[in-house]
Amino acid sequence: MSKNNFSRRKFLASAAAVGAVGAMGAGTLSSCSTGGGSAAAGGGGIYDWAKREYPFPPMLDAVPDGKVLKAGIIGCGGRGSGAAVNFLEAGGASVAVTALGDVFQDRVDSLQAKLKKNNDTEIADENCFVGFDAFEKVIASGVDIVILATPPKFRPEHFEAAVKARKHCFMEKPIAVDPVGIRQVLAAAKMADAAGLKVVTGTQRRHEASYINLFKECNDNNAIGKITGANVYWNGGKLWHRDSNPDWSEMEWMIRDWVNWTWLSGDHIVEQHVHNLDVANWYIGKAPVKALGFGSRQRRVTGDQFDNFSIDYVYDDGMHIHSTCRQINSCDGGVYEIFHGTKAIATTAGHKPQIVDAAGNQIYQAPKSDVSPYVQEHIDLITCIRQNIPFNEAAATAESVMIAIMGRVSAYTGKEVTYEEMMNSDMKLGPETFIMGDLGYMAKAEVPVPGTLDRKPKK
Amino acid sequence: MLKRFGNYLRKKLLLVILIGFVIGITATVFSHKAIEATSTPESCEMCHVHPHVTESWKLSVHYDTRVGIHIGCVECHLPPKGQGFLKEKIKASSKDLYGYIFKDSADFNWEAKSTLEHAQHFVFKESCINCHQNLFPLTLTKDGQDAHLYYSQNEEELRCINCHLNVGHYDPNAMHAKNVDFGGSGDESKEKYTEAATVNSHDNYIETIPGTTIAFNMKAIPGGSFKLGSPEGEQMRKADEGPQKTVNVSSFFMAEIEVSWDEYLAFYSATAAEGRSTDTEGTRTEADVDAISGPTPPYGQPDQNWGLGTRPAITMSYRSVETYVKWLSQVTGKTYRLPTEAEWEYAARGGTETPFFFEGNPKDFGEQGFFGKLFGKGSDSVNSYVVYDKNSGLRTAEPEGIEANPFGLKNMLGNVAEYTADWYAEDAYATLQDGTTDPKGPASGEEHVIRGGSFKSEIGEVRSAARAHTESKAWMKTDPQMPKSIWWLSDCNFVSFRVVCEFDEKTGKN
């Protein structure tokens, strides 16, 4: 606690202030006659497109008291199971997981058993749902919060449905795989703001004390000067793949093997590396306007994805940042970000956020918290719900995912791609309808070959 | 004396304050009441004499609201109180009062005034937003989500009425959706042509489009040389019209009129694409096909509800037009294309070197006010040849009533502007050599040249030498679709095109 820069008292003061502003916002919304100014787009979100202001999450060590909050898990694989456990750890006795949904029976069964064994949480069979429509049933089961953790292709549809049913959301990044999905998330995020819903998006670095402290040192205390460039990396090993199984249909195989299919995961630059791109957007305070990159597929076994990307991102003022990501075993690598400032360098290498000078001497080391960021993000969500603090990360994460998509499209095509183009793109990946059967999708799927794809409308 | 009065006042300070207070309150209440009383729809109607204004308002969604409240005139046509309400109220009421006393409301072009261009001056975005604070209600449709998302990212440049123009005054013809039925009701009773025209010599001919009921006149334009651009002394000349260069133009054929809706819809129905196939990774699975795929359905009413028929087709993108000429060439077996800028001006001039192909200078026709109407000597000639802002009623005209130029071409100078094949550069003529044959303009550029003024143009813009260019971004600003249409322009209703046919071996050249 002593290392943590966030004291409870300090937080309560700021929370009260934020709450008051939020209440005023709500007041103007309810009345037609009062001057609302520019509240047109629905105020209250954490991320203001126009002002690009980024308030910090509350960052309490433990959740404040309040009525029991019930959560439903949509997507019971690795991340859904992890998020369920993180949520229970964050909320303790004041929260409950009461419904589960997945497209596969065995996934639901395994999480149901795991929660019973490890967390003493019993979920009745009638609150366990299986199928492509399981998300609707979980949302309708009387929960307060939904935890969206399916492969990201499905996220926009699930998020919109949850918001329209007035549920708070924890949705795991990346929140979409294509521009059509991004816009669906952005619109639903605006609805969530208007309806006062709270949304946390699994970009847990934004809930990690050391990252926040480093950001404040750079941003508030100007410790590195103006940022003139950055490098962001997720160069790691292979994740996993699933070989075919005679019992599985084509759709079942693809979904079980989803981190290898672009239409399901967005490719690894979107699915995994978005964490680092999100930190770049956060620290730099804006998104790049265009990207030119390359990538290839060297050792991936299944699916249609690349396994390495290298992207040069360019900002409106001409600044460049370099992003690289790789999923290949037995190579050197690292997962971190470096920001080069006019005065010093901020780096998170070795998971040790710090500021160093050009010679590598430490100038500042960012204090850490004892709370895991994966638990902290749930503490923040629950806190914001209970204290009614406007908090919605969807738009910020959508922007980060969009620049990852922009990098992917550039690498796939070999062409320069602009953010504006992406915002106006009708790209929508994957089949139109989802059935657990054989679609003939895999036979048609090809690994993209840069330079052979027509990116612009044909003349 | 004064001192005693002063003392008296001091003693009765409370009374003085009280009286002042009462007077102040009374004044406030009464002025407030006066403002309220003069802000009712009934009080607006007293001076604002406007046919159908009340009826169309009562049919609109702002009168017949779901929650049962009526939204009155001032709630949209004045800004909210505290945001310039009084200032605009005084402006609007003085204008209405002036118009009521000194003008005849029957003379106003009410239709033009209700277009977006005019409406933005008397419908206040602040007032829309004052009530419509939540642009993302949970009930918003998918299309609404995309459109409001686009608005929220371009708030500075967009107004609510860009999309919601008719919410205050009902227009039965207004459309705010993808217009899938557009141009669908062709004349089925007419006989269709089975063959295109056969052309064996450089003479006028009538082209017949096979498989359609459409025929149109093509004029043979004899080649020659002429001075491209305008001399420095020409009235209302702009710098990009010079320096004048003498260039040669080979013989060609040119359509008598701008491509009509009838002609364009023949193309549209033959090639219209239901889906879109425009994007990035989507094209991965798509093989190249030879068949020409044409426009997707437009959004709203491309003809602005002015009518179809022989009126020039408008709001098509440059890409649409390129596809049109490709299609026309394919179905007729000839070489149709857009004119180059030089061909266009050569044809427009018809051998003349004056500002117009008829007698007169721009300033002869410029002043068309009260005295201009009475004494303007040449206004008859301009009115018989050119549809421009002074005689158009701010809409396109049918070509039947217009006199042709010396080459037999109608509406070269007015009605609608016309796309050409050339890229635009302000200094295009400076780099051109005297004596060049069939110049094709700069090798590359951002925007294309458009020539000939339109129903919106002032007199100076309908001169033979006047130049202008496309504005790709601005003309697509308010398309609410994601992605924006590549076939239809959302913010440009004054540009069409005219086809030329090459005089080559397919048309009788030896």
Interface residues (C-beta under 8 A of the other chain):
Chain A: T28 L29 C32 G35 G36 S38 A39 A40 A41 G42 W49 A50 V163 K164 R166 V180 R183 Q184 L186 A187 A188 K190 M191 D193 A194 A195 V409 Y412 T413 V417 M423 N424 S425 D426 M427 K428 L429 K444 E446 P448 L453 D454 R455 P457 K458 K459
Chain B: P80 K81 G82 Q83 I129 N130 C131 H132 Q133 N134 L135 F136 P137 L138 L140 Q145 D146 H148 L149 S152 Q153 E155 R276 T278 D279 T280 E281 G282 T283 R284 T285 R319 E322 M482 P483 K484 I486
